Amino acid sequence: MDRVSRFLIIGSGIAGLSFALRAAKKGTVNILTKKEAAESSTNYAQGGIATVWSGEDSFESHIEDTHRAGAGLCHTDTVDLVVRDAPSKIRELIDWGVRFTRRTGKREYDLHREGGHSKRRIFHAEDLTGREVERALLERVRENPKIRLFEHHAAVNLITRQKIAFDRRHPDEVLGAYVLDQKTGAINTFVADATVLATGGSGKVYLYTSNPDIATGDGIAMAYRAGATIANMEFVQFHPTCLFHPHAKSFLISEAVRGEGAVLVNRAGKRFMEGIHQMKELAPRDIVARAIDAELKRTGEDCVYLDIRHKGKAFIRKHFPNIHKTCLSFGIDMTKEPLPVVPAAHYQCGGVLTDLHGETDIPRLFAVGECACTGLHGANRLASNSLLEALVFSDRAFRRASEAYTGKPRPRIEIPKWEVGEAQEPDEAVVVTHNWDEIRRIMWNYVGIVRSNKRLFRALDRIDMLRREISEYYWNFRVTGDLLELRNICTVAELIVRCALQRKESRGLHTTIDYPYQDDEHGRKDTLIRRYPA
């Protein structure tokens, strides 16, 4: 039956697809994606992938930059293995057909420099790196007869041994997932030797985000409901430079624009990063985002400006063709005028806690990519380390899953079919829309770049009320894709707030006016939260 496989992957970004290509050597693979397969956060990644490549660079330098950005919370063993494994993963992508940009007239690759990096080490495909990676991997996946793609299939819940067998005498295990076929409305059972969460981030929990609409924290919410440990959810990275325009939906101005010399100025044309950090516009993202937030509060303006005009028209068109073209479509010519920008929720540094093999604390369940917390990013992700992390850990997770679980008999437990019971067809879609909008505004207003205990407790009270409303709706009406996403962003919102309340300091991406200083005596530890399944 096609719903039973060796490996079940939920998500079709770089983490899920690279895992699938490796896993197909060992057995059958099912990939679930709730939209078209190409609709992933990977596809929207403009910047690139960080790796030590040039003779002027070193592993030690990349490691140091990662730790500096992570504000003392990165796991040393994770950083070391990811940085040292990076060149081999770039070669693997090249072998899979990814076409990285080369220097004009030369065979060498054109390496960018981005914020927080001390050297040029960013592989890119013009300014559409994610799209090129997604294209190459999807082509390979579609050609492989052992991989089956299920588009428009949304995972509802993970299937765990203890949940369905009511047997606490044995360790829990994940056996697969209940999955909604969004075209038919049916909920089917997918079973596998190993289940991999590769669902990306949760940017849509905020009102303004650079993330695509699919980024609703599904994997994190499902893992939490199943009883897995979640870590460091307070560390939400706000990208400093999202295009500020009423018709520009979540369009990101890549870090590489600042890496190539763009400067941040206010409406008066004054550069404001010079007195804030020695690296100025190339400071780590948390510092730049806070500086912009402070400048907006000081001036009362709606946006600041990113100015690269001094590099010249030919340079801009060559290095940033997609950004230039897209901005032109909104009536902004970056070769003649500065770009209006604001910070926006961009990357979730926390997630489902894993070990060095990508495995969670529930056997047979793995998490890779943005939905995972491996310890690489600490309190703030260094630019272009995310796609790299996905590649390294999808490989390590595959190796662990194939060695530990492939061919190992699953528990002989009859998995019950999904029961609809007396659930009715949804009668008021406006309830979902209203709750969705309210959660995102609560998070933006109370759990943004700068926080306070008063705001966090206010957010928690309102989210708790919404959670009860959503739960009642979930149990009374038939499941839809919109309802699943609403349920998940509410769960993720609660996790972010609860983690933020646990951290009694300001570190990295978590800044609170109640604890304005970094507490190295008590704060250098991960924030952990776990819900034991009923």
Sequence and secondary structure as in RCSB ss.txt:
>XXXX:A:sequence
MDRVSRFLIIGSGIAGLSFALRAAKKGTVNILTKKEAAESSTNYAQGGIATVWSGEDSFESHIEDTHRAGAGLCH
TDTVDLVVRDAPSKIRELIDWGVRFTRRTGKREYDLHREGGHSKRRIFHAEDLTGREVERALLERVRENPKIRLF
EHHAAVNLITRQKIAFDRRHPDEVLGAYVLDQKTGAINTFVADATVLATGGSGKVYLYTSNPDIATGDGIAMAYR
AGATIANMEFVQFHPTCLFHPHAKSFLISEAVRGEGAVLVNRAGKRFMEGIHQMKELAPRDIVARAIDAELKRTG
EDCVYLDIRHKGKAFIRKHFPNIHKTCLSFGIDMTKEPLPVVPAAHYQCGGVLTDLHGETDIPRLFAVGECACTG
LHGANRLASNSLLEALVFSDRAFRRASEAYTGKPRPRIEIPKWEVGEAQEPDEAVVVTHNWDEIRRIMWNYVGIV
RSNKRLFRALDRIDMLRREISEYYWNFRVTGDLLELRNICTVAELIVRCALQRKESRGLHTTIDYPYQDDEHGRK
DTLIRRYPA
>XXXX:A:secstr
 TTEEEEEEE  SHHHHHHHHHHTTTS EEEEESS TT STGGG  S EE   STT  HHHHHHHHHHHTTT S 
HHHHHHHHHHHHHHHHHHHHTT    B TTSSSB  B  TT SS  EE STT HHHHHHHHHHHHHHH TTEEEE
ETEEEEEEEEHHHHH   SS   EEEEEEEETTT  EEEEEEEEEEE     GGGSSSBSS TT S HHHHHHHH
HT  EE TT EEEEEEEE  TT  S B  HHHHHTT EEE TT  B STTT TTGGGS HHHHHHHHHHHHHHH 
 S EEEE GGG HHHHHHH HHHHHHHHHTT  TTTS EEEEEEEEEE  EEE  TTSB SSTTEEE GGGEE S
SSTTS  TT HHHHHHHHHHHHHHHHHHHTTTS            TT B    HHHHHHHHHHHHHHHHHHSSSE
E HHHHHHHHHHHHHHHHHHHHHHHHB   HHHHHHHHHHHHHHHHHHHHHH  S BTTBEESSS S  TTT SS
  EE     
